[in-house]
Amino acid sequence: MKLTKTHIEELYKFTRKHYVYFYDVQSELVDHLANDIEEIWVTQQHLSFQEARDKSFKKFGIFGFMDVIEAKQKQMNKRYWKIILRFAKEWFSIPKIVVTISIFLAFFMLLQIQYSEYIFLATLLILIILEMRIVYKVRKLHKEKVVKKDKIFLLESLIGDTKNGNTGLTFMNLFNIIHLTNFNFSALHIYWVLVISIVLTLLCILFYVSNYVIPQRAEELLEETYPEYKLSKSL
């Protein structure tokens, strides 16, 4: 016995019902379930589709698809960070290296000015607000796709969430530390100023890449990762 198109559609609904919301993960699970159901039917032809499906599903254990979802998320997280590093490396090549050096020198000089912590706090606050706005807009679009039941890919979600708010959370933590401890940058040794300037420069690059560069290249990255993505858009 072979599964019909209706059976395949039912399997997609079944995975969604069991909290699998990303199309690429659904497709992988549906393919696995479909093959397993057909194998079950070879020896147990009397079973209905639902019975064979449930028998196959039980093989995933008491947590169902959760282990598969977690494994795919870890795998895609690694891919996402490789993408970030790929674009971040561009900031250390000509001509962007000039901008990178300029950002570093700006921080290096700023941190040595008296009361620079207040300028720094204001800058962090602006960056936090910018990221919150971006996150809000992206999550709104994501919810609209969920309501429309559009296909959502795991990498698409990571890009859409802009690794949601990793950089923003870092900025908030820095803001709180500086604000609560009355940190005085101008009193630091020059070596510490150098280290902090490098860290802040890297954070700025990470912020820009994750919030602006990657979302702008999202279509290209999704088509590169998922051959079926372009096809799904044309349907």
C-alpha positions as CSV (number, residue, x, y, z in Angstrom):
1,M,0.0,0.0,0.0
2,K,1.1,3.5,-0.8
3,L,0.2,6.8,0.8
4,T,-2.0,9.1,-1.2
5,K,-1.7,12.9,-1.5
6,T,-4.5,13.2,1.1
7,H,-2.6,11.0,3.5
8,I,0.5,13.3,3.1
9,E,-1.6,16.4,3.8
10,E,-3.0,14.7,6.9
11,L,0.6,14.0,8.1
12,Y,1.5,17.7,7.8
13,K,-1.6,18.5,9.9
14,F,-0.6,15.8,12.4
15,T,2.9,17.3,12.8
16,R,1.5,20.8,13.2
17,K,-0.9,19.5,15.8
18,H,2.0,18.1,17.7
19,Y,3.8,21.5,17.9
20,V,5.9,21.3,14.8
21,Y,5.5,24.7,13.2
22,F,8.4,25.0,10.8
23,Y,7.8,23.6,7.3
24,D,11.3,22.2,6.8
25,V,11.1,20.2,10.1
26,Q,7.5,19.1,9.2
27,S,8.7,17.9,5.8
28,E,11.5,15.8,7.3
29,L,9.1,14.3,9.8
30,V,6.4,13.7,7.2
31,D,8.9,11.9,5.0
32,H,10.0,9.7,7.9
33,L,6.4,8.9,9.0
34,A,5.3,8.2,5.4
35,N,8.2,5.7,4.8
36,D,7.6,4.0,8.2
37,I,3.8,3.7,7.6
38,E,4.4,2.0,4.3
39,E,6.9,-0.4,5.9
40,I,4.3,-1.1,8.6
41,W,1.7,-1.8,6.0
42,V,4.0,-4.4,4.4
43,T,3.5,-6.8,7.4
44,Q,0.3,-5.4,8.8
45,Q,-2.0,-4.5,5.9
46,H,-5.1,-4.7,8.1
47,L,-4.2,-1.5,9.9
48,S,-5.9,1.8,8.9
49,F,-3.9,4.9,8.0
50,Q,-4.5,6.4,11.5
51,E,-3.5,3.2,13.3
52,A,-0.3,2.9,11.3
53,R,0.4,6.6,11.8
54,D,-0.1,6.3,15.6
55,K,2.1,3.2,15.7
56,S,4.9,5.0,13.8
57,F,4.5,8.1,16.1
58,K,4.9,6.0,19.2
59,K,8.4,5.2,18.1
60,F,9.4,8.8,18.9
61,G,8.9,8.1,22.6
62,I,6.9,9.9,25.3
63,F,8.2,13.4,24.2
64,G,7.0,12.9,20.6
65,F,8.7,15.1,18.1
66,M,10.3,17.4,20.7
67,D,13.7,15.7,20.5
68,V,13.7,16.1,16.7
69,I,12.7,19.7,17.0
70,E,15.5,20.5,19.5
71,A,18.1,18.7,17.4
72,K,17.0,20.7,14.3
73,Q,17.1,23.9,16.2
74,K,20.6,23.3,17.5
75,Q,21.7,22.4,14.0
76,M,20.1,25.5,12.5
77,N,21.5,27.7,15.3
78,K,25.0,26.6,14.3
79,R,24.3,27.4,10.7
80,Y,22.8,30.8,11.6
81,W,26.0,31.8,13.6
82,K,28.1,30.7,10.6
83,I,26.1,33.1,8.5
84,I,26.6,35.9,11.0
85,L,30.4,35.2,11.0
86,R,30.4,35.1,7.2
87,F,29.0,38.6,7.0
88,A,30.9,39.9,10.0
89,K,34.2,39.0,8.3
90,E,33.4,41.4,5.5
91,W,33.9,44.2,8.1
92,F,37.6,43.3,8.4
93,S,38.3,43.5,4.6
94,I,38.7,46.6,2.4
95,P,36.9,49.0,2.2
96,K,34.8,48.2,5.3
97,I,37.9,47.8,7.5
98,V,38.1,51.6,7.4
99,V,34.7,51.9,9.0
100,T,35.6,49.2,11.6
101,I,38.7,51.1,12.6
102,S,36.8,54.4,12.8
103,I,34.2,52.8,15.1
104,F,37.0,51.4,17.3
105,L,38.9,54.8,17.5
106,A,35.6,56.6,18.3
107,F,35.0,54.3,21.3
108,F,38.7,54.4,22.3
109,M,38.7,58.2,22.4
110,L,35.2,58.5,23.9
111,L,35.9,56.2,26.8
112,Q,38.8,58.4,27.9
113,I,36.7,61.5,28.2
114,Q,35.4,62.5,31.6
115,Y,31.8,61.5,32.2
116,S,31.9,59.4,29.0
117,E,29.8,56.8,30.8
118,Y,26.7,59.1,30.3
119,I,27.3,59.4,26.6
120,F,27.8,55.6,26.5
121,L,24.6,55.0,28.4
122,A,22.7,57.2,26.0
123,T,24.2,55.3,23.0
124,L,23.2,52.0,24.5
125,L,19.7,53.2,25.2
126,I,19.3,54.2,21.5
127,L,20.6,50.9,20.3
128,I,18.2,49.0,22.7
129,I,15.2,51.0,21.4
130,L,16.2,50.4,17.8
131,E,16.4,46.7,18.3
132,M,13.1,46.6,20.2
133,R,11.4,48.3,17.2
134,I,13.0,45.8,14.8
135,V,11.9,42.9,16.9
136,Y,8.4,44.2,17.2
137,K,8.0,44.7,13.4
138,V,9.4,41.2,12.6
139,R,7.3,39.4,15.2
140,K,4.2,41.2,13.9
141,L,5.0,39.9,10.4
142,H,5.7,36.4,11.8
143,K,2.3,36.4,13.5
144,E,0.6,37.4,10.3
145,K,2.2,34.4,8.5
146,V,1.1,32.1,11.3
147,V,-2.5,33.4,11.0
148,K,-2.5,33.0,7.2
149,K,-0.9,29.5,7.7
150,D,1.9,30.4,5.4
151,K,4.9,28.1,5.3
152,I,7.5,29.2,7.8
153,F,11.1,27.7,7.7
154,L,13.3,27.3,10.8
155,L,16.1,29.5,9.4
156,E,13.5,32.1,8.4
157,S,12.3,32.2,12.0
158,L,15.8,32.7,13.3
159,I,16.5,35.5,10.8
160,G,13.1,37.0,11.6
161,D,13.7,37.0,15.3
162,T,17.2,38.5,14.6
163,K,18.4,36.0,17.1
164,N,15.9,38.0,19.1
165,G,17.5,40.3,21.0
166,N,20.8,38.7,21.7
167,T,22.6,42.0,21.0
168,G,19.8,43.9,22.6
169,L,20.0,41.8,25.7
170,T,23.8,42.3,25.8
171,F,23.3,46.0,25.5
172,M,20.7,46.0,28.3
173,N,23.1,44.1,30.6
174,L,25.8,46.6,29.9
175,F,23.5,49.4,30.5
176,N,22.4,48.0,33.9
177,I,26.0,47.3,35.0
178,I,27.2,50.7,34.1
179,H,24.2,52.5,35.5
180,L,24.1,50.6,38.8
181,T,27.8,50.6,39.5
182,N,28.5,54.2,38.5
183,F,31.3,52.9,36.3
184,N,33.9,55.5,35.5
185,F,35.6,54.7,32.1
186,S,38.0,57.7,32.3
187,A,39.6,56.2,35.4
188,L,40.5,52.9,33.7
189,H,44.0,51.8,32.6
190,I,44.6,52.3,28.9
191,Y,44.8,48.6,28.3
192,W,41.3,48.1,29.7
193,V,40.1,51.0,27.5
194,L,41.6,49.2,24.5
195,V,39.9,45.8,25.4
196,I,36.5,47.5,26.0
197,S,36.8,49.4,22.7
198,I,37.4,46.2,20.8
199,V,34.5,44.4,22.5
200,L,32.2,47.3,21.8
201,T,33.3,47.5,18.1
202,L,32.5,43.8,17.7
203,L,29.1,44.2,19.4
204,C,28.3,47.0,17.0
205,I,29.2,44.9,14.0
206,L,27.1,42.0,15.4
207,F,24.2,44.3,16.0
208,Y,24.3,45.7,12.4
209,V,24.8,42.3,10.7
210,S,22.0,40.5,12.7
211,N,19.5,43.3,12.5
212,Y,20.1,44.8,9.1
213,V,22.4,42.8,6.8
214,I,21.0,39.3,7.3
215,P,17.3,40.3,7.2
216,Q,18.0,42.2,3.9
217,R,19.6,39.0,2.5
218,A,17.0,36.7,3.9
219,E,15.5,35.6,0.6
220,E,18.9,34.7,-0.8
221,L,19.9,32.8,2.3
222,L,16.6,30.9,2.5
223,E,16.9,29.9,-1.2
224,E,20.5,28.8,-0.6
225,T,19.5,26.7,2.4
226,Y,16.2,25.3,1.2
227,P,15.8,24.3,-2.5
228,E,12.0,24.0,-1.9
229,Y,11.7,27.6,-0.6
230,K,11.6,29.2,-4.0
231,L,9.2,26.6,-5.2
232,S,6.9,27.2,-2.1
233,K,6.8,30.9,-3.0
234,S,5.7,30.3,-6.5
235,L,2.8,28.0,-5.5
